[in-house]
């Protein structure tokens, strides 16, 4: 059974999300559909660019700065797993703004 992710409209009213710069918001939104069911994604900016933003002209350093900005709001957290940097969306925000629909 395939899963399809959709954003809840409530993201438009999320104060933390709206406090981010435009590029940090875009980074957040670009990563979201690539996360696993727990809201986790590879945290390496080079990998983020390759998977979530392949056509962007932004450099990995710009992505790193956007990730840092998102981390400061608490919308993301970071941890190490098997020597890899992993990002995880804030559980409450992830459940609130991310709707997962099961497709038959």
C-alpha positions in Angstrom: 0.0 0.0 0.0 1.5 3.3 -1.1 1.4 6.4 1.1 1.0 9.9 -0.1 1.8 13.0 2.0 -0.1 16.2 2.0 0.4 19.4 4.0 -2.4 20.4 6.3 -3.6 24.0 5.7 -2.7 24.8 9.3 0.9 25.3 8.2 -0.2 28.7 6.9 -1.0 29.7 10.5 2.0 28.1 12.2 3.8 30.9 14.1 7.2 29.1 14.2 7.1 28.2 10.5 6.1 31.8 9.6 9.0 33.2 11.7 11.5 31.5 9.3 13.1 33.2 6.3 11.6 32.4 2.9 14.5 30.0 2.0 14.3 28.2 5.4 10.5 27.7 4.8 11.2 26.3 1.3 13.9 24.0 2.7 11.5 22.8 5.4 8.8 22.1 2.8 11.2 20.5 0.3 12.4 18.0 3.0 9.0 17.1 4.4 7.9 14.7 1.6 11.2 12.8 1.8 10.9 11.9 5.5 10.1 8.5 6.9 7.0 7.9 8.9 8.6 9.3 12.0 9.6 12.6 10.3 13.3 11.7 9.9 15.7 12.6 7.1 19.4 12.6 6.3 20.9 15.9 7.7 23.9 16.3 5.4 23.3 19.4 3.4 24.9 17.8 0.3 22.4 14.9 0.5 19.5 17.3 1.2 20.4 19.2 -2.0 20.7 16.0 -4.1 17.5 14.5 -2.9 15.1 17.3 -2.0 16.4 20.3 -4.0 18.4 18.9 -7.0 17.5 21.8 -9.3 18.3 24.6 -6.8 21.2 26.9 -7.5 21.8 27.3 -3.8 24.9 25.8 -2.4 25.0 23.3 0.5 26.2 26.1 2.8 22.9 27.9 2.2 21.0 24.7 3.0 23.1 24.3 6.2 22.2 27.8 7.3 18.5 27.2 6.6 18.6 24.0 8.6 20.3 25.9 11.5 17.5 28.5 11.4 14.9 25.8 11.5 16.6 24.0 14.3 16.6 27.3 16.3 12.8 27.4 16.2 12.5 23.8 17.5 10.7 22.6 14.3 13.6 20.2 13.7 16.0 18.4 16.0 19.2 16.8 15.1 20.9 13.6 16.3 23.6 11.1 15.2 22.8 7.6 14.1 25.5 5.3 12.9 27.8 8.3 12.5 25.2 10.0 10.2 23.6 13.3 11.0 19.8 12.8 11.1 17.1 15.5 11.2 13.8 14.8 12.8 10.8 17.0 12.5 9.3 18.2 15.8 6.7 15.4 16.6 3.8 17.7 17.4 4.4 19.9 14.4 4.9 16.9 12.1 1.6 15.4 13.1 -0.2 18.7 12.9 0.9 19.8 9.5 1.6 16.5 7.8 -1.3 14.3 6.7 -0.4 10.9 5.5 -3.0 9.2 3.3 -2.9 5.5 2.5 -3.4 4.8 -1.2 -4.8 1.5 -2.3 
